[in-house]
Amino acid sequence: MCLAIPGRIVALEPDTHLASVDVLGVRRRVNVDLVWDQGLAEGDWVLIHVGFALSKVSEEEAAAQLRLLEALGEDQQALEEVQGYIFDATD
């Protein structure tokens, strides 16, 4: 099962639509182009799927999604998925 994974934006990269995002203690670069127009800032939470932020969510919604992943036994798989995200600034 593939579910969106919540992550907190740690840094927005200038002149790109990439952000460093913390997901369960793992930092990865994700593409935030799909939510760019929602106004992003460090500390915002986004739901991520295959390296792309799909929507901006509240901290409460992010926590609920993490609980859902854990309840479904998908939290480890989600972490493994996040570890595979690789974006270069040229992507």
Helices and strands as residue ranges (DSSP letters): E 5-12, E 18-23, E 26-31, G 33-38, E 45-49, E 52-57, H 59-71, H 75-83
